[in-house]
């Protein structure tokens, strides 16, 4: 991929699509370096050089933009819900089209800071900070945010590879809107298969049933020999309609 000027990006946090309310997002990963330097034997070419081991790893997210409120999908509503609940929420960042198969970064993070307001006459801004409680993962979009689902179904197969014993799959689910006349509910799941056609699909993880907007993370621990992955969902209720976004990544 060539270099680019950052003009567009999609940012999903919990139940909110912050794309139209944001103008900055930064993701950071860090591994502590722990000094274990010791004396070296005479003539050792490494003598005089520091030696380090990798310590704790951490993820941080920083975003900002223009303030909006009045809906679970707005930045103020989502931020206050995250802070009040002191709970971890999924963040998914991807290209502006958010098309299936496009690159996506997935993190589960605790909202640690939310700032709003400025001087008179200024466009009301917001800033948010979140600290990851799991690795920042690099994966693919598994379901686009602009496709309404009214019945049970499954998404496009993604070739993410098999999992070794030390690996895992992490999937994010952002339920952005819910409509229906009687108890609409969506229950999404992560499936795998040995073939792209999913002749035999195995459910690897299931998200909690959702009847309101919100965000969730599901994890699958290795080993798994299947190489193809997808999101699938079961929808119930009267005249249901859901907008949701999902991504799947391997660590």
C-alpha positions as semicolon CSV with decimal commas, in nm:
position;residue;x (nm);y (nm);z (nm)
1;X;0,000;0,000;0,000
2;X;0,147;0,340;-0,095
3;X;0,167;0,639;0,138
4;X;-0,148;0,842;0,182
5;X;-0,284;1,166;0,319
6;X;-0,523;1,093;0,605
7;X;-0,847;1,245;0,480
8;X;-1,098;0,979;0,583
9;X;-1,132;0,709;0,846
10;X;-1,413;0,517;1,014
11;X;-1,416;0,507;1,393
12;X;-1,654;0,282;1,582
13;X;-1,668;0,286;1,964
14;X;-1,934;0,085;2,145
15;X;-2,268;0,175;1,984
16;X;-2,136;0,487;1,812
17;X;-2,009;0,550;1,461
18;X;-1,790;0,851;1,535
19;X;-1,686;0,904;1,175
20;X;-1,886;1,221;1,110
21;X;-1,802;1,360;1,453
22;X;-1,425;1,310;1,451
23;X;-1,118;1,459;1,287
24;X;-0,836;1,276;1,464
25;X;-0,760;0,922;1,579
26;X;-0,434;0,771;1,699
27;X;-0,357;0,411;1,795
28;X;-0,045;0,323;1,989
29;X;0,117;-0,003;2,102
30;X;0,403;-0,021;2,346
31;X;0,616;-0,295;2,503
32;X;0,813;-0,214;2,817
33;X;1,185;-0,278;2,786
34;X;1,329;-0,431;3,104
35;X;1,703;-0,397;3,151
36;X;1,884;-0,726;3,220
37;X;2,234;-0,609;3,132
38;X;2,508;-0,810;3,305
39;X;2,886;-0,825;3,296
40;X;3,019;-1,001;2,989
41;X;3,329;-1,219;2,958
42;X;3,642;-1,059;2,827
43;X;3,634;-1,027;2,452
44;X;3,253;-1,071;2,425
45;X;3,141;-0,847;2,134
46;X;2,822;-0,760;2,324
47;X;3,014;-0,616;2,618
48;X;2,922;-0,256;2,682
49;X;2,579;-0,289;2,523
50;X;2,249;-0,290;2,710
51;X;2,043;-0,609;2,708
52;X;1,666;-0,594;2,746
53;X;1,366;-0,823;2,775
54;X;1,011;-0,743;2,669
55;X;0,786;-0,656;2,964
56;X;0,420;-0,562;2,975
57;X;0,257;-0,451;2,650
58;X;-0,011;-0,183;2,632
59;X;-0,250;-0,021;2,386
60;X;-0,383;0,336;2,387
61;X;-0,641;0,515;2,174
62;X;-0,677;0,890;2,132
63;X;-0,954;1,056;1,932
64;X;-1,113;1,398;1,896
65;X;-1,368;1,586;1,690
66;X;-1,687;1,795;1,700
67;X;-1,927;1,744;1,990
68;X;-2,275;1,598;1,937
69;X;-2,535;1,448;2,172
70;X;-2,890;1,316;2,190
71;X;-2,858;0,957;2,065
72;X;-2,664;0,641;2,171
73;X;-2,469;0,681;1,848
74;X;-2,347;1,031;1,938
75;X;-2,013;1,088;2,102
76;X;-2,148;1,248;2,423
77;X;-2,399;0,970;2,494
78;X;-2,149;0,694;2,419
79;X;-1,872;0,858;2,622
80;X;-2,083;0,910;2,933
81;X;-2,213;0,554;2,917
82;X;-1,859;0,420;2,892
83;X;-1,729;0,635;3,176
84;X;-2,025;0,571;3,407
85;X;-2,012;0,197;3,353
86;X;-1,634;0,178;3,394
87;X;-1,656;-0,105;3,145
88;X;-1,448;-0,201;2,846
89;X;-1,585;-0,132;2,500
90;X;-1,473;-0,238;2,153
91;X;-1,307;0,011;1,921
92;X;-1,277;-0,064;1,550
93;X;-1,090;0,167;1,312
94;X;-1,089;0,106;0,937
95;X;-1,092;0,288;0,599
96;X;-1,387;0,515;0,529
97;X;-1,570;0,267;0,306
98;X;-1,568;0,001;0,582
99;X;-1,609;-0,262;0,310
100;X;-1,584;-0,631;0,392
101;X;-1,225;-0,752;0,368
102;X;-1,067;-0,411;0,423
103;X;-0,801;-0,363;0,686
104;X;-0,933;-0,303;1,038
105;X;-0,774;-0,247;1,377
106;X;-0,963;-0,389;1,675
107;X;-0,914;-0,313;2,044
108;X;-1,106;-0,359;2,366
109;X;-1,042;-0,051;2,574
110;X;-1,147;0,126;2,893
111;X;-1,250;0,488;2,849
112;X;-1,019;0,683;3,077
113;X;-1,076;1,045;2,975
114;X;-1,340;1,258;2,804
115;X;-1,304;1,634;2,753
116;X;-1,552;1,874;2,596
117;X;-1,604;2,249;2,559
118;X;-1,399;2,551;2,451
119;X;-1,412;2,930;2,436
120;X;-1,715;3,128;2,320
121;X;-1,754;3,132;1,944
122;X;-1,559;2,809;1,890
123;X;-1,702;2,490;1,745
124;X;-1,770;2,268;2,047
125;X;-1,499;1,999;2,052
126;X;-1,450;1,665;2,224
127;X;-1,146;1,458;2,309
128;X;-1,132;1,102;2,436
129;X;-0,865;0,869;2,566
130;X;-0,894;0,494;2,613
131;X;-0,653;0,233;2,744
132;X;-0,653;-0,114;2,598
133;X;-0,709;-0,415;2,821
134;X;-0,605;-0,661;2,548
135;X;-0,379;-0,648;2,242
136;X;-0,444;-0,409;1,955
137;X;-0,519;-0,646;1,669
138;X;-0,491;-0,608;1,293
139;X;-0,765;-0,783;1,098
140;X;-1,042;-0,732;0,843
141;X;-1,391;-0,585;0,827
142;X;-1,639;-0,875;0,849
143;X;-1,968;-0,685;0,818
144;X;-2,028;-0,335;0,674
145;X;-2,212;-0,073;0,882
146;X;-2,451;0,043;0,609
147;X;-2,623;-0,287;0,531
148;X;-2,950;-0,336;0,722
149;X;-3,027;-0,692;0,828
150;X;-3,387;-0,801;0,878
151;X;-3,341;-1,179;0,893
152;X;-3,091;-1,438;1,010
153;X;-2,790;-1,487;0,787
154;X;-2,412;-1,497;0,755
155;X;-2,135;-1,275;0,624
156;X;-1,857;-1,312;0,369
157;X;-1,582;-1,569;0,435
158;X;-1,242;-1,424;0,529
159;X;-0,919;-1,620;0,493
160;X;-0,749;-1,524;0,820
161;X;-0,558;-1,850;0,865
162;X;-0,545;-2,122;1,128
163;X;-0,471;-2,062;1,497
164;X;-0,181;-2,215;1,686
165;X;-0,208;-2,297;2,055
166;X;-0,073;-1,953;2,142
167;X;-0,299;-1,755;1,911
168;X;-0,656;-1,630;1,926
169;X;-0,922;-1,461;1,718
170;X;-1,081;-1,142;1,846
171;X;-1,405;-1,016;1,689
172;X;-1,576;-0,682;1,748
173;X;-1,949;-0,616;1,714
174;X;-2,098;-0,265;1,707
175;X;-2,481;-0,268;1,703
176;X;-2,550;0,082;1,570
177;X;-2,930;0,089;1,542
178;X;-3,226;-0,132;1,628
179;X;-3,576;-0,108;1,482
180;X;-3,886;-0,326;1,511
181;X;-4,235;-0,336;1,655
182;X;-4,192;-0,618;1,906
183;X;-3,871;-0,719;2,087
184;X;-3,620;-0,721;1,800
185;X;-3,307;-0,914;1,904
186;X;-2,988;-1,004;1,723
187;X;-2,747;-1,273;1,839
188;X;-2,422;-1,270;1,642
189;X;-2,155;-1,539;1,640
190;X;-1,808;-1,615;1,505
191;X;-1,786;-1,916;1,275
192;X;-1,496;-2,099;1,112
193;X;-1,458;-2,356;0,836
194;X;-1,192;-2,544;0,647
195;X;-1,328;-2,419;0,312
196;X;-1,440;-2,084;0,175
197;X;-1,785;-2,222;0,098
198;X;-1,847;-2,308;0,464
199;X;-1,984;-2,652;0,378
200;X;-1,937;-2,725;0,748
201;X;-1,951;-2,425;0,979
202;X;-1,833;-2,443;1,340
203;X;-1,950;-2,184;1,592
204;X;-1,641;-2,067;1,781
205;X;-1,788;-1,785;1,993
206;X;-2,127;-1,623;2,045
207;X;-2,197;-1,261;2,135
208;X;-2,465;-1,180;2,392
209;X;-2,813;-1,126;2,251
210;X;-2,865;-0,755;2,177
211;X;-3,194;-0,568;2,160
212;X;-3,045;-0,220;2,196
213;X;-2,740;-0,045;2,046
214;X;-2,409;-0,139;2,205
215;X;-2,067;-0,294;2,155
216;X;-1,919;-0,634;2,236
217;X;-1,600;-0,835;2,190
218;X;-1,577;-1,213;2,142
219;X;-1,260;-1,422;2,156
220;X;-1,163;-1,763;2,024
221;X;-0,858;-1,941;2,164
222;X;-0,639;-2,165;1,951
223;X;-0,556;-2,416;1,832
224;X;-0,802;-2,411;1,541
225;X;-0,712;-2,577;1,211
226;X;-0,984;-2,398;1,011
227;X;-0,854;-2,109;0,801
228;X;-1,179;-1,940;0,697
229;X;-1,376;-1,713;0,932
230;X;-1,699;-1,513;0,920
231;X;-1,969;-1,348;1,127
232;X;-2,320;-1,497;1,132
233;X;-2,634;-1,382;1,310
234;X;-2,979;-1,488;1,424
235;X;-3,252;-1,223;1,424
236;X;-3,591;-1,245;1,594
237;X;-3,883;-1,015;1,669
238;X;-4,154;-0,845;1,465
239;X;-4,038;-0,638;1,166
240;X;-3,679;-0,625;1,295
241;X;-3,401;-0,426;1,131
242;X;-3,044;-0,391;1,251
243;X;-2,745;-0,187;1,142
244;X;-2,422;-0,328;1,278
245;X;-2,053;-0,335;1,204
246;X;-1,810;-0,616;1,281
247;X;-1,445;-0,704;1,233
248;X;-1,237;-1,016;1,293
249;X;-0,865;-1,022;1,371
250;X;-0,602;-1,281;1,463
251;X;-0,334;-1,237;1,729
